[in-house]
Amino acid sequence: MTRLLPALAFDEDETPWSWAARLAAFHIRGSVETFLRDLGLDPFAFSIGERDEVARLCAIAGQDPQPVLRNTLSHHIRQVHKLGAEFLADSLCRPDALRFCPACLAGDDAEAARLGQHISIHRRERLIWRLKPFRGCAVHGITLLSRARPDGGEARGVFGDSVPETDARLEMLVRRAGHLPASPLQGYVIGRIAGHGGPAWLDGQPLELAIRSTELLGAALCFGPHTFLDDLSDRECVSAAMAGWDHTSQGESGIRHAFHILRDQAGPAPMTPRRIADTFGILLDDSHYYADSAPLARLLRDHIADLAMSG
């Protein structure tokens, strides 16, 4: 199979669509959809992560497919995607949202300037920007920004006209973004996607449940048991993730300790069914949704049973 020359390597932190858009900018200075069709590939199949289609582009471009497929979010059913062995739905951002770190893009632009190339050849969409737990950039410690995602016909790279800022205007976005530290949960997700082990209790369940358990527990501890994650700001979500991590990373003993904290916060009144609902709120609602399939739900059920026995 004819290879694209010169080569433009896939970066291990980017999405396959980002790489395809950079290839399009590099080789035809046109849209990614046109580029893929010219190569006999199906743009839609590629955009939803059909692995055979992604592998075909790798073969044409002379790229090792392993890192590209590792970063491929493949459509599974309805709004569920598969990333490696993990199935993700609630942990993914809306498909029409394009999130980015302006400082990362400034670095991409600087590399383009150094090589005398257009910025669309070097601006990369990082895979982690598509995941909800990542609210801040782990490299620069600032809040990720969000814009409407351009359609695939854009001829100016994966960011199209959605992020027209360059140079001074991009630096202004960096200053306005605000400091936001990365939570340990973010580091755990990065490591797990890469195949590294972490705390045993979290590793023993699907990634989506590990994320949800940590964020829900932290939200209840920080902001009250009737807090909805979707109502929290980015900064509050990071605080919740940090608080939850302090307990879920310690396994069952850490989670039971968190339950005792919630019980103490509820006051000394007898634990009637109504009182239990008020004490554990979103955790109890979530346990009903997942039944016994979620480790957090099982621990909460056992804890409530112990409370009932103790009076």
N, C-alpha and C positions, 0 to 999 in steps of 0.2 A: 504494500500500500504506500502511495506517495506521501512523504512527510512534508509538513509545513516548514519551510526554511525562510529566514532564520528562526530558530526555536525561541519560544517564550515560555519559560518554565512556570509550572503551577507552584504557588506559594502554599506551604503547609497549613496556613491559618485561614485561607480564603474559601469561598464557596465555589463550586464548579461553574455556576452561572457567571460569577465575577471573572473567573479565568477565561471563559468563552467570550465574554464581552471585551476583555483586554486583548484577546487574540484577534477579534474582529477589528478593533481600533488599530492594532499593529499591522495587520495584513491587508485590510481593504478600506480602512478608515470609514467604515460603515456600521450598520446595525448588526447586532448579534444574530437576529433572526435571518437576515439576508446571508450572513456569513455561514451559518449552519446549513441553510438550504443549499448554498453553493457547494457544500461538501457532501450533500446527499443525506444530511441528518434532519431529523424532525425537531424543530424548535420546541414544540409543546412537550413532546416526550422528554426532551432534555431538561426542560424547565421544571418538570415534576419529578425529576430524579430517576428516570428509568436507567438502571445500571448498565444495560447493554449499550444504550445510546451514549452514555457518558464514557464507557470503555472504548467505543468506536472513535470518539474524538481524541482520546488519549493515544490510540494507535496511529491516527492520522498525524497528530502533533509530535509523535515520538516521546511521549510522556509516560513515565511509570504510572500505571493506573491505581496502584495501591493507595497513595495519599489522597488522590482525587476521590476515589470511592469511599474512603474513610470519612470524608467530609460531605458526602452526598445525602441530603435529606430526600428520601424516596417516598412518594405518595403511597399510602397503604390503603386505607378506607376513609371515605368522607374527609374529615379534617385531621386525620391521624397520619403521621409520617414516621418512617423508620430511619434511624441513624445508627448504622452498625447493627448491634443486637437490641437496641433500645427503641421502644415505641413512644412517640411524643405527640401530645395534643395540647394539653393545658400549659405546657412549658414553652410553647412556641409563640412568638409574637404574631400579630395579625399579618397575613400575607401581603397586604397592601401597604404595610409600614416599612420604610427604609430607615434603619437606625445606623448611626455612625458616630465615631469620635472625631471631632474636627482636628485634634492634634495628630491623630494617626494619618488623616488625609493630608495634613500639612507635610508630614514626613514623606508620604508617597509623592507629593508634588515636588518636594526638594530633590528626590531621586530622579524624577523625570527631568527636572531642570539640569541636574548634573550630567545626564546622558543626552541632553538636547532633544528630548522626545515630548510628545503631547501628554498631558496629565492623565488622559483616559487610558493610556497604556499601563499606567502604574497604580492608579487608584483601585484598591482592593476592598471588596466587602468581606469582612471577617465573619466566619461561621458563627462565632459566639454572639455577634450582634443580632442574630435571629432568635436567640434564646432569652426568654423572659428573666431568668435569674440575673442576667448581666445588665445591670442598670448603670454601672459606671465602668470606665475603662481601667483595667488592671494595670496598664502600662503608665498612663498619665494621671490617673486618679481624678478624672472629671466625669460629669454626667454625660451619658450618651444622648445625642439629639435624635429627633425623629422627623421625617418628612414623608410625603406620599411617594410611594414607589412608582417609578416611571414604567411605562409598558415596555415590552421586549423589543419594540421597534426603534428605541432610542439609538441614535448613531454616535453618542458621545459617552460610551462606556456604561457600566452598570448603574452609575449615579445619574446619567442623563442630565436633564436640566433641573433635577430636584436639588442638587447641591452645586449651584453655579459659583459659589464663593471660592476665591483663590487669594493667595498672598495676604494682604492686610485685612481683608474682609474675613478670611478664614481665621486669622489670629484673633480677630474680634470675637468670633464665635467661641474660640477657646477661652478667652477671658470671661465671657458671659456664661459659660457652661456651668461653672461652679464646682467646687471641690466635692468629690464623692468617692470615698474609699471603696475598694473591692472587698466583698465579704469572703470569709473562708469557704462559704458554699460555692462561690464562683470558682475558686481554685480546685475544689473537689470535682465539680462538673468537668472542668478542663481535663483534669487527670483521668477521670473515668472514661471520657470520650477517647482519650489516648490509650486506654487499656491498663491504666495504673490502678492499684488497689488503694482503698481508703479505709475509714472506720468500718468494722465488720458489720454492724447493724445496718448501716446505710447500704453497703455493698450487697447485702443479702436480699434486696428488693429492687424492683425496676427503678430506673433512674427517675422517672416522673414521680413515683411515690416518694422517693427519698427527698426530692426537691420540695414536694408539697408538704410532707410531714414537717420538714425543717421550717418552712416559711409559716405554716399555720400555727405551729407551736410557738414560734417567736412572736407572731402577731398577737396571739392571745396573751402572752406574758407582757408584752410591751404596751399594748393598746386596748386590752380588754377582750374578754372571750366572745364578744359579739361583733368583732371587727371583721370586715370583709377585705380581703387582700386587694381587690380591684379599687377600693376606696382610698388606699394608701398612696402617698407620693413616692417618688423614687427613693428619696432619702429615708422615709419611713420603712419602705420595703427592705432596704439594706439593713436598717436597724433590726427589723424583725428577723432577717436571715442570720444576722450575727447572734442574736439572742437564742434563736432556735438551734443554731449550730453548737452553741455551748452545751446543749443537752443531748441532741441527737447524735453528735459525734462520740458521746460517752456511752451510747447504747442504752439498754433497758434501764440500768440504774439511773442514768442521767435523765431519762424521760420520766421515770417515776418521781424523781426529785422535782421536775417541772410540774407534774400533776399536784404534788403536795404544795408547791408555791401557789398554784391557782386555788387550791382548797383553802389555804390560809388567807388569801386575798378576799375570799368570799365571806369570811367571818365565821363566828362560832355557831351560827344557827344550825339546827338539825338538817341532815341531807335528805330532804324529801325529793321526790321525782322532779318537782318544779325547781327546787334548789340546785339539784344536779344539772338540770338544763341551763340554769343561769350561770353556774360555775364553769362549765366546760364549753358551752356555746358552740362555736364553729367546729371544735374538735369532735363534739358529739354528732353534729349534723354530718360531718365528713365520714364518721364511722358508720353511720346508717347508709351512706351512699356506697361505700366500699365493702360493707359487711365485714366478713372475716378475712378478706383477701389482703387487707393492708395491715402490716405489723403494728402501726400506731393504733389502729382501731381495736386490735386484739388487746394491746396493753391497756387502753382506756377502759375497755369492757371489764377486764380483770380488776382494775383499780376501783371502778364503780362498785363491783361486787364486793370488794373488801370493805368499802365505805358502808355498804348496806349491812354487812355482817357486824361491823364495829358500832353500828348505831349512829 
